[in-house]
């Protein structure tokens, strides 16, 4: 997968890593690099899915992946609470 990735052939790289995971689904390294490829493609949902698997397989790499994912996550837009205005009672 790495050779394809370095040749700027991400589809082939992902296919190779997926094939490697069929052989050894508990390969933390393979899960990690596949997730990084998804991050490069801005496919964050797929990368988060791999993160969930990686937590049980390789917690240290999962922490590294979490840090990478957080770099690209859009900050939540926060709205300020509106000030309450006093209303005059009509008589």
PDB file as gemmi writes it, atoms N, CA and C in Angstrom:
CRYST1    1.000    1.000    1.000  90.00  90.00  90.00 P 1                      
ATOM      1  N   UNK A   1       0.788  -1.191   0.000  1.00  0.00           N  
ATOM      2  CA  UNK A   1       0.000   0.000   0.000  1.00  0.00           C  
ATOM      3  C   UNK A   1       0.840   1.269   0.000  1.00  0.00           C  
ATOM      4  N   UNK A   2       1.921   1.223   0.767  1.00  0.00           N  
ATOM      5  CA  UNK A   2       2.772   2.424   0.858  1.00  0.00           C  
ATOM      6  C   UNK A   2       3.345   2.787  -0.515  1.00  0.00           C  
ATOM      7  N   UNK A   3       3.780   1.782  -1.278  1.00  0.00           N  
ATOM      8  CA  UNK A   3       4.361   2.053  -2.601  1.00  0.00           C  
ATOM      9  C   UNK A   3       3.337   2.755  -3.497  1.00  0.00           C  
ATOM     10  N   UNK A   4       2.110   2.274  -3.493  1.00  0.00           N  
ATOM     11  CA  UNK A   4       1.066   2.936  -4.278  1.00  0.00           C  
ATOM     12  C   UNK A   4       0.821   4.355  -3.782  1.00  0.00           C  
ATOM     13  N   UNK A   5       0.791   4.499  -2.489  1.00  0.00           N  
ATOM     14  CA  UNK A   5       0.524   5.805  -1.914  1.00  0.00           C  
ATOM     15  C   UNK A   5       1.600   6.812  -2.306  1.00  0.00           C  
ATOM     16  N   UNK A   6       2.852   6.377  -2.273  1.00  0.00           N  
ATOM     17  CA  UNK A   6       3.956   7.263  -2.644  1.00  0.00           C  
ATOM     18  C   UNK A   6       3.948   7.598  -4.132  1.00  0.00           C  
ATOM     19  N   UNK A   7       3.305   6.748  -4.924  1.00  0.00           N  
ATOM     20  CA  UNK A   7       3.167   7.010  -6.359  1.00  0.00           C  
ATOM     21  C   UNK A   7       1.909   7.824  -6.664  1.00  0.00           C  
ATOM     22  N   UNK A   8       1.298   8.352  -5.613  1.00  0.00           N  
ATOM     23  CA  UNK A   8       0.075   9.152  -5.737  1.00  0.00           C  
ATOM     24  C   UNK A   8      -1.060   8.342  -6.369  1.00  0.00           C  
ATOM     25  N   UNK A   9      -1.187   7.104  -5.908  1.00  0.00           N  
ATOM     26  CA  UNK A   9      -2.263   6.222  -6.368  1.00  0.00           C  
ATOM     27  C   UNK A   9      -3.059   5.762  -5.140  1.00  0.00           C  
ATOM     28  N   UNK A  10      -3.808   6.683  -4.526  1.00  0.00           N  
ATOM     29  CA  UNK A  10      -4.481   6.366  -3.268  1.00  0.00           C  
ATOM     30  C   UNK A  10      -5.517   5.250  -3.363  1.00  0.00           C  
ATOM     31  N   UNK A  11      -6.193   5.130  -4.490  1.00  0.00           N  
ATOM     32  CA  UNK A  11      -7.193   4.067  -4.627  1.00  0.00           C  
ATOM     33  C   UNK A  11      -6.532   2.695  -4.552  1.00  0.00           C  
ATOM     34  N   UNK A  12      -5.401   2.557  -5.245  1.00  0.00           N  
ATOM     35  CA  UNK A  12      -4.667   1.290  -5.200  1.00  0.00           C  
ATOM     36  C   UNK A  12      -4.111   1.031  -3.804  1.00  0.00           C  
ATOM     37  N   UNK A  13      -3.646   2.088  -3.159  1.00  0.00           N  
ATOM     38  CA  UNK A  13      -3.089   1.949  -1.807  1.00  0.00           C  
ATOM     39  C   UNK A  13      -4.178   1.475  -0.846  1.00  0.00           C  
ATOM     40  N   UNK A  14      -5.350   2.097  -0.901  1.00  0.00           N  
ATOM     41  CA  UNK A  14      -6.441   1.691  -0.011  1.00  0.00           C  
ATOM     42  C   UNK A  14      -6.865   0.249  -0.287  1.00  0.00           C  
ATOM     43  N   UNK A  15      -6.907  -0.130  -1.559  1.00  0.00           N  
ATOM     44  CA  UNK A  15      -7.280  -1.513  -1.898  1.00  0.00           C  
ATOM     45  C   UNK A  15      -6.259  -2.497  -1.317  1.00  0.00           C  
ATOM     46  N   UNK A  16      -4.980  -2.152  -1.395  1.00  0.00           N  
ATOM     47  CA  UNK A  16      -3.929  -3.031  -0.854  1.00  0.00           C  
ATOM     48  C   UNK A  16      -4.048  -3.131   0.664  1.00  0.00           C  
ATOM     49  N   UNK A  17      -4.320  -2.015   1.325  1.00  0.00           N  
ATOM     50  CA  UNK A  17      -4.447  -2.041   2.783  1.00  0.00           C  
ATOM     51  C   UNK A  17      -5.696  -2.807   3.218  1.00  0.00           C  
ATOM     52  N   UNK A  18      -6.776  -2.676   2.457  1.00  0.00           N  
ATOM     53  CA  UNK A  18      -7.984  -3.440   2.778  1.00  0.00           C  
ATOM     54  C   UNK A  18      -7.743  -4.938   2.612  1.00  0.00           C  
ATOM     55  N   UNK A  19      -6.998  -5.294   1.566  1.00  0.00           N  
ATOM     56  CA  UNK A  19      -6.648  -6.703   1.359  1.00  0.00           C  
ATOM     57  C   UNK A  19      -5.789  -7.193   2.527  1.00  0.00           C  
ATOM     58  N   UNK A  20      -4.850  -6.385   2.956  1.00  0.00           N  
ATOM     59  CA  UNK A  20      -4.004  -6.761   4.103  1.00  0.00           C  
ATOM     60  C   UNK A  20      -4.848  -6.950   5.356  1.00  0.00           C  
ATOM     61  N   UNK A  21      -5.878  -6.138   5.522  1.00  0.00           N  
ATOM     62  CA  UNK A  21      -6.752  -6.272   6.695  1.00  0.00           C  
ATOM     63  C   UNK A  21      -7.629  -7.516   6.619  1.00  0.00           C  
ATOM     64  N   UNK A  22      -7.919  -7.997   5.409  1.00  0.00           N  
ATOM     65  CA  UNK A  22      -8.646  -9.265   5.299  1.00  0.00           C  
ATOM     66  C   UNK A  22      -7.768 -10.413   5.787  1.00  0.00           C  
ATOM     67  N   UNK A  23      -6.469 -10.291   5.574  1.00  0.00           N  
ATOM     68  CA  UNK A  23      -5.525 -11.317   6.033  1.00  0.00           C  
ATOM     69  C   UNK A  23      -5.285 -11.191   7.530  1.00  0.00           C  
ATOM     70  N   UNK A  24      -5.075  -9.947   7.994  1.00  0.00           N  
ATOM     71  CA  UNK A  24      -4.811  -9.706   9.408  1.00  0.00           C  
ATOM     72  C   UNK A  24      -5.621  -8.494   9.869  1.00  0.00           C  
ATOM     73  N   UNK A  25      -6.863  -8.723  10.291  1.00  0.00           N  
ATOM     74  CA  UNK A  25      -7.734  -7.596  10.661  1.00  0.00           C  
ATOM     75  C   UNK A  25      -7.293  -6.863  11.922  1.00  0.00           C  
ATOM     76  N   UNK A  26      -6.328  -7.387  12.639  1.00  0.00           N  
ATOM     77  CA  UNK A  26      -5.870  -6.747  13.870  1.00  0.00           C  
ATOM     78  C   UNK A  26      -4.538  -6.012  13.679  1.00  0.00           C  
ATOM     79  N   UNK A  27      -4.202  -5.693  12.454  1.00  0.00           N  
ATOM     80  CA  UNK A  27      -2.958  -4.968  12.187  1.00  0.00           C  
ATOM     81  C   UNK A  27      -3.165  -3.484  12.469  1.00  0.00           C  
ATOM     82  N   UNK A  28      -2.638  -3.035  13.584  1.00  0.00           N  
ATOM     83  CA  UNK A  28      -2.778  -1.636  13.964  1.00  0.00           C  
ATOM     84  C   UNK A  28      -2.139  -0.697  12.964  1.00  0.00           C  
ATOM     85  N   UNK A  29      -0.986  -1.087  12.454  1.00  0.00           N  
ATOM     86  CA  UNK A  29      -0.273  -0.242  11.485  1.00  0.00           C  
ATOM     87  C   UNK A  29      -1.113  -0.060  10.218  1.00  0.00           C  
ATOM     88  N   UNK A  30      -1.689  -1.158   9.737  1.00  0.00           N  
ATOM     89  CA  UNK A  30      -2.484  -1.089   8.507  1.00  0.00           C  
ATOM     90  C   UNK A  30      -3.746  -0.255   8.715  1.00  0.00           C  
ATOM     91  N   UNK A  31      -4.419  -0.452   9.835  1.00  0.00           N  
ATOM     92  CA  UNK A  31      -5.593   0.363  10.131  1.00  0.00           C  
ATOM     93  C   UNK A  31      -5.223   1.841  10.185  1.00  0.00           C  
ATOM     94  N   UNK A  32      -4.096   2.123  10.808  1.00  0.00           N  
ATOM     95  CA  UNK A  32      -3.656   3.517  10.970  1.00  0.00           C  
ATOM     96  C   UNK A  32      -3.384   4.186   9.624  1.00  0.00           C  
ATOM     97  N   UNK A  33      -2.614   3.530   8.758  1.00  0.00           N  
ATOM     98  CA  UNK A  33      -2.284   4.168   7.477  1.00  0.00           C  
ATOM     99  C   UNK A  33      -3.511   4.269   6.574  1.00  0.00           C  
ATOM    100  N   UNK A  34      -4.426   3.304   6.669  1.00  0.00           N  
ATOM    101  CA  UNK A  34      -5.657   3.398   5.899  1.00  0.00           C  
ATOM    102  C   UNK A  34      -6.477   4.607   6.363  1.00  0.00           C  
ATOM    103  N   UNK A  35      -6.546   4.803   7.658  1.00  0.00           N  
ATOM    104  CA  UNK A  35      -7.259   5.968   8.186  1.00  0.00           C  
ATOM    105  C   UNK A  35      -6.610   7.271   7.728  1.00  0.00           C  
ATOM    106  N   UNK A  36      -5.285   7.307   7.706  1.00  0.00           N  
ATOM    107  CA  UNK A  36      -4.598   8.515   7.229  1.00  0.00           C  
ATOM    108  C   UNK A  36      -4.919   8.789   5.768  1.00  0.00           C  
ATOM    109  N   UNK A  37      -5.032   7.734   4.973  1.00  0.00           N  
ATOM    110  CA  UNK A  37      -5.407   7.908   3.565  1.00  0.00           C  
ATOM    111  C   UNK A  37      -6.812   8.503   3.463  1.00  0.00           C  
ATOM    112  N   UNK A  38      -7.717   8.037   4.317  1.00  0.00           N  
ATOM    113  CA  UNK A  38      -9.067   8.608   4.320  1.00  0.00           C  
ATOM    114  C   UNK A  38      -9.035  10.073   4.748  1.00  0.00           C  
ATOM    115  N   UNK A  39      -8.203  10.404   5.705  1.00  0.00           N  
ATOM    116  CA  UNK A  39      -8.088  11.800   6.132  1.00  0.00           C  
ATOM    117  C   UNK A  39      -7.596  12.663   4.976  1.00  0.00           C  
ATOM    118  N   UNK A  40      -6.603  12.160   4.231  1.00  0.00           N  
ATOM    119  CA  UNK A  40      -6.099  12.912   3.075  1.00  0.00           C  
ATOM    120  C   UNK A  40      -7.193  13.186   2.054  1.00  0.00           C  
ATOM    121  N   UNK A  41      -8.153  12.277   1.963  1.00  0.00           N  
ATOM    122  CA  UNK A  41      -9.257  12.442   1.009  1.00  0.00           C  
ATOM    123  C   UNK A  41     -10.443  13.183   1.634  1.00  0.00           C  
ATOM    124  N   UNK A  42     -10.272  13.615   2.865  1.00  0.00           N  
ATOM    125  CA  UNK A  42     -11.324  14.299   3.625  1.00  0.00           C  
ATOM    126  C   UNK A  42     -12.536  13.404   3.867  1.00  0.00           C  
ATOM    127  N   UNK A  43     -12.284  12.102   3.936  1.00  0.00           N  
ATOM    128  CA  UNK A  43     -13.334  11.129   4.238  1.00  0.00           C  
ATOM    129  C   UNK A  43     -13.266  10.839   5.738  1.00  0.00           C  
ATOM    130  N   UNK A  44     -13.658  11.838   6.509  1.00  0.00           N  
ATOM    131  CA  UNK A  44     -13.478  11.775   7.958  1.00  0.00           C  
ATOM    132  C   UNK A  44     -14.350  10.717   8.624  1.00  0.00           C  
ATOM    133  N   UNK A  45     -15.548  10.490   8.112  1.00  0.00           N  
ATOM    134  CA  UNK A  45     -16.417   9.475   8.715  1.00  0.00           C  
ATOM    135  C   UNK A  45     -15.763   8.095   8.653  1.00  0.00           C  
ATOM    136  N   UNK A  46     -15.165   7.773   7.504  1.00  0.00           N  
ATOM    137  CA  UNK A  46     -14.483   6.488   7.360  1.00  0.00           C  
ATOM    138  C   UNK A  46     -13.300   6.400   8.321  1.00  0.00           C  
ATOM    139  N   UNK A  47     -12.567   7.500   8.441  1.00  0.00           N  
ATOM    140  CA  UNK A  47     -11.416   7.524   9.348  1.00  0.00           C  
ATOM    141  C   UNK A  47     -11.860   7.350  10.799  1.00  0.00           C  
ATOM    142  N   UNK A  48     -12.978   7.976  11.182  1.00  0.00           N  
ATOM    143  CA  UNK A  48     -13.491   7.803  12.544  1.00  0.00           C  
ATOM    144  C   UNK A  48     -13.918   6.353  12.779  1.00  0.00           C  
ATOM    145  N   UNK A  49     -14.473   5.717  11.762  1.00  0.00           N  
ATOM    146  CA  UNK A  49     -14.842   4.310  11.885  1.00  0.00           C  
ATOM    147  C   UNK A  49     -13.636   3.430  12.152  1.00  0.00           C  
ATOM    148  N   UNK A  50     -12.547   3.714  11.461  1.00  0.00           N  
ATOM    149  CA  UNK A  50     -11.315   2.962  11.682  1.00  0.00           C  
ATOM    150  C   UNK A  50     -10.766   3.251  13.071  1.00  0.00           C  
ATOM    151  N   UNK A  51     -10.886   4.484  13.507  1.00  0.00           N  
ATOM    152  CA  UNK A  51     -10.434   4.843  14.854  1.00  0.00           C  
ATOM    153  C   UNK A  51     -11.106   3.960  15.905  1.00  0.00           C  
ATOM    154  N   UNK A  52     -12.408   3.733  15.751  1.00  0.00           N  
ATOM    155  CA  UNK A  52     -13.135   2.899  16.717  1.00  0.00           C  
ATOM    156  C   UNK A  52     -12.561   1.484  16.764  1.00  0.00           C  
ATOM    157  N   UNK A  53     -12.218   0.927  15.604  1.00  0.00           N  
ATOM    158  CA  UNK A  53     -11.614  -0.411  15.563  1.00  0.00           C  
ATOM    159  C   UNK A  53     -10.219  -0.381  16.171  1.00  0.00           C  
ATOM    160  N   UNK A  54      -9.483   0.665  15.848  1.00  0.00           N  
ATOM    161  CA  UNK A  54      -8.093   0.768  16.276  1.00  0.00           C  
ATOM    162  C   UNK A  54      -7.969   0.881  17.794  1.00  0.00           C  
ATOM    163  N   UNK A  55      -8.954   1.455  18.449  1.00  0.00           N  
ATOM    164  CA  UNK A  55      -8.900   1.586  19.914  1.00  0.00           C  
ATOM    165  C   UNK A  55      -8.735   0.237  20.597  1.00  0.00           C  
ATOM    166  N   UNK A  56      -9.375  -0.793  20.066  1.00  0.00           N  
ATOM    167  CA  UNK A  56      -9.285  -2.108  20.697  1.00  0.00           C  
ATOM    168  C   UNK A  56      -8.038  -2.863  20.270  1.00  0.00           C  
ATOM    169  N   UNK A  57      -7.516  -2.554  19.091  1.00  0.00           N  
ATOM    170  CA  UNK A  57      -6.375  -3.278  18.541  1.00  0.00           C  
ATOM    171  C   UNK A  57      -5.043  -2.679  18.987  1.00  0.00           C  
ATOM    172  N   UNK A  58      -4.948  -1.356  18.899  1.00  0.00           N  
ATOM    173  CA  UNK A  58      -3.678  -0.671  19.163  1.00  0.00           C  
ATOM    174  C   UNK A  58      -3.987   0.705  19.766  1.00  0.00           C  
ATOM    175  N   UNK A  59      -4.215   0.748  21.086  1.00  0.00           N  
ATOM    176  CA  UNK A  59      -4.615   2.015  21.723  1.00  0.00           C  
ATOM    177  C   UNK A  59      -3.634   3.165  21.500  1.00  0.00           C  
ATOM    178  N   UNK A  60      -2.347   2.878  21.432  1.00  0.00           N  
ATOM    179  CA  UNK A  60      -1.373   3.959  21.238  1.00  0.00           C  
ATOM    180  C   UNK A  60      -1.538   4.603  19.866  1.00  0.00           C  
ATOM    181  N   UNK A  61      -1.652   3.775  18.836  1.00  0.00           N  
ATOM    182  CA  UNK A  61      -1.884   4.335  17.494  1.00  0.00           C  
ATOM    183  C   UNK A  61      -3.251   5.003  17.418  1.00  0.00           C  
ATOM    184  N   UNK A  62      -4.219   4.470  18.143  1.00  0.00           N  
ATOM    185  CA  UNK A  62      -5.546   5.084  18.165  1.00  0.00           C  
ATOM    186  C   UNK A  62      -5.457   6.502  18.719  1.00  0.00           C  
ATOM    187  N   UNK A  63      -4.654   6.699  19.747  1.00  0.00           N  
ATOM    188  CA  UNK A  63      -4.468   8.050  20.299  1.00  0.00           C  
ATOM    189  C   UNK A  63      -3.842   8.972  19.266  1.00  0.00           C  
ATOM    190  N   UNK A  64      -2.854   8.460  18.527  1.00  0.00           N  
ATOM    191  CA  UNK A  64      -2.223   9.268  17.480  1.00  0.00           C  
ATOM    192  C   UNK A  64      -3.237   9.629  16.392  1.00  0.00           C  
ATOM    193  N   UNK A  65      -4.056   8.652  16.010  1.00  0.00           N  
ATOM    194  CA  UNK A  65      -5.059   8.900  14.988  1.00  0.00           C  
ATOM    195  C   UNK A  65      -6.092   9.910  15.478  1.00  0.00           C  
ATOM    196  N   UNK A  66      -6.470   9.794  16.729  1.00  0.00           N  
ATOM    197  CA  UNK A  66      -7.410  10.752  17.311  1.00  0.00           C  
ATOM    198  C   UNK A  66      -6.861  12.170  17.195  1.00  0.00           C  
ATOM    199  N   UNK A  67      -5.585  12.341  17.519  1.00  0.00           N  
ATOM    200  CA  UNK A  67      -4.964  13.666  17.415  1.00  0.00           C  
ATOM    201  C   UNK A  67      -5.006  14.175  15.977  1.00  0.00           C  
ATOM    202  N   UNK A  68      -4.744  13.294  15.016  1.00  0.00           N  
ATOM    203  CA  UNK A  68      -4.795  13.694  13.607  1.00  0.00           C  
ATOM    204  C   UNK A  68      -6.209  14.104  13.202  1.00  0.00           C  
ATOM    205  N   UNK A  69      -7.180  13.308  13.598  1.00  0.00           N  
ATOM    206  CA  UNK A  69      -8.561  13.621  13.240  1.00  0.00           C  
ATOM    207  C   UNK A  69      -9.019  14.940  13.836  1.00  0.00           C  
ATOM    208  N   UNK A  70      -8.611  15.222  15.044  1.00  0.00           N  
ATOM    209  CA  UNK A  70      -9.017  16.470  15.699  1.00  0.00           C  
ATOM    210  C   UNK A  70      -8.463  17.702  14.977  1.00  0.00           C  
ATOM    211  N   UNK A  71      -7.336  17.562  14.295  1.00  0.00           N  
ATOM    212  CA  UNK A  71      -6.760  18.686  13.553  1.00  0.00           C  
ATOM    213  C   UNK A  71      -7.671  19.141  12.420  1.00  0.00           C  
ATOM    214  N   UNK A  72      -8.414  18.189  11.870  1.00  0.00           N  
ATOM    215  CA  UNK A  72      -9.209  18.485  10.684  1.00  0.00           C  
ATOM    216  C   UNK A  72     -10.689  18.649  10.981  1.00  0.00           C  
ATOM    217  N   UNK A  73     -11.065  18.430  12.205  1.00  0.00           N  
ATOM    218  CA  UNK A  73     -12.468  18.566  12.553  1.00  0.00           C  
ATOM    219  C   UNK A  73     -12.818  20.042  12.618  1.00  0.00           C  
ATOM    220  N   UNK A  74     -13.942  20.394  12.030  1.00  0.00           N  
ATOM    221  CA  UNK A  74     -14.363  21.789  12.048  1.00  0.00           C  
ATOM    222  C   UNK A  74     -14.828  22.152  13.451  1.00  0.00           C  
ATOM    223  N   UNK A  75     -14.421  23.314  13.940  1.00  0.00           N  
ATOM    224  CA  UNK A  75     -14.903  23.727  15.259  1.00  0.00           C  
ATOM    225  C   UNK A  75     -16.408  23.934  15.236  1.00  0.00           C  
ATOM    226  N   UNK A  76     -17.021  23.603  16.323  1.00  0.00           N  
ATOM    227  CA  UNK A  76     -18.468  23.777  16.428  1.00  0.00           C  
ATOM    228  C   UNK A  76     -18.794  25.258  16.479  1.00  0.00           C  
ATOM    229  N   UNK A  77     -19.769  25.639  15.694  1.00  0.00           N  
ATOM    230  CA  UNK A  77     -20.207  27.025  15.704  1.00  0.00           C  
ATOM    231  C   UNK A  77     -21.080  27.227  16.935  1.00  0.00           C  
ATOM    232  N   UNK A  78     -20.672  28.134  17.751  1.00  0.00           N  
ATOM    233  CA  UNK A  78     -21.434  28.406  18.961  1.00  0.00           C  
ATOM    234  C   UNK A  78     -22.174  29.709  18.791  1.00  0.00           C  
ATOM    235  N   UNK A  79     -23.389  29.688  19.196  1.00  0.00           N  
ATOM    236  CA  UNK A  79     -24.174  30.916  19.130  1.00  0.00           C  
ATOM    237  C   UNK A  79     -24.269  31.489  20.532  1.00  0.00           C  
ATOM    238  N   UNK A  80     -24.163  32.777  20.587  1.00  0.00           N  
ATOM    239  CA  UNK A  80     -24.263  33.435  21.886  1.00  0.00           C  
ATOM    240  C   UNK A  80     -25.726  33.470  22.295  1.00  0.00           C  
ATOM    241  N   UNK A  81     -25.974  33.255  23.554  1.00  0.00           N  
ATOM    242  CA  UNK A  81     -27.369  33.363  23.989  1.00  0.00           C  
ATOM    243  C   UNK A  81     -27.847  34.797  23.821  1.00  0.00           C  
ATOM    244  N   UNK A  82     -29.053  34.931  23.389  1.00  0.00           N  
ATOM    245  CA  UNK A  82     -29.598  36.271  23.197  1.00  0.00           C  
ATOM    246  C   UNK A  82     -29.957  36.867  24.543  1.00  0.00           C  
ATOM    247  N   UNK A  83     -29.721  38.181  24.620  1.00  0.00           N  
ATOM    248  CA  UNK A  83     -30.082  38.878  25.852  1.00  0.00           C  
ATOM    249  C   UNK A  83     -31.584  39.004  25.905  1.00  0.00           C  
ATOM    250  N   UNK A  84     -32.081  38.810  27.071  1.00  0.00           N  
ATOM    251  CA  UNK A  84     -33.518  38.982  27.258  1.00  0.00           C  
ATOM    252  C   UNK A  84     -33.812  40.457  27.420  1.00  0.00           C  
ATOM    253  N   UNK A  85     -34.778  40.890  26.698  1.00  0.00           N  
ATOM    254  CA  UNK A  85     -35.167  42.300  26.812  1.00  0.00           C  
ATOM    255  C   UNK A  85     -36.413  42.378  27.676  1.00  0.00           C  
ATOM    256  N   UNK A  86     -36.432  43.416  28.438  1.00  0.00           N  
ATOM    257  CA  UNK A  86     -37.609  43.631  29.281  1.00  0.00           C  
ATOM    258  C   UNK A  86     -38.723  44.179  28.422  1.00  0.00           C  
ATOM    259  N   UNK A  87     -39.860  43.597  28.559  1.00  0.00           N  
ATOM    260  CA  UNK A  87     -41.005  44.108  27.817  1.00  0.00           C  
ATOM    261  C   UNK A  87     -41.939  44.813  28.768  1.00  0.00           C  
ATOM    262  N   UNK A  88     -42.438  45.916  28.290  1.00  0.00           N  
ATOM    263  CA  UNK A  88     -43.388  46.663  29.119  1.00  0.00           C  
ATOM    264  C   UNK A  88     -44.755  46.035  28.967  1.00  0.00           C  
ATOM    265  N   UNK A  89     -45.390  45.934  30.069  1.00  0.00           N  
ATOM    266  CA  UNK A  89     -46.751  45.404  30.043  1.00  0.00           C  
ATOM    267  C   UNK A  89     -47.692  46.486  29.578  1.00  0.00           C  
ATOM    268  N   UNK A  90     -48.544  46.118  28.696  1.00  0.00           N  
ATOM    269  CA  UNK A  90     -49.564  47.071  28.219  1.00  0.00           C  
ATOM    270  C   UNK A  90     -50.749  46.998  29.128  1.00  0.00           C  
ATOM    271  N   UNK A  91     -51.283  48.168  29.413  1.00  0.00           N  
ATOM    272  CA  UNK A  91     -52.455  48.215  30.301  1.00  0.00           C  
ATOM    273  C   UNK A  91     -53.684  48.531  29.537  1.00  0.00           C  
TER     274      UNK A  91                                                      
END                                                                             
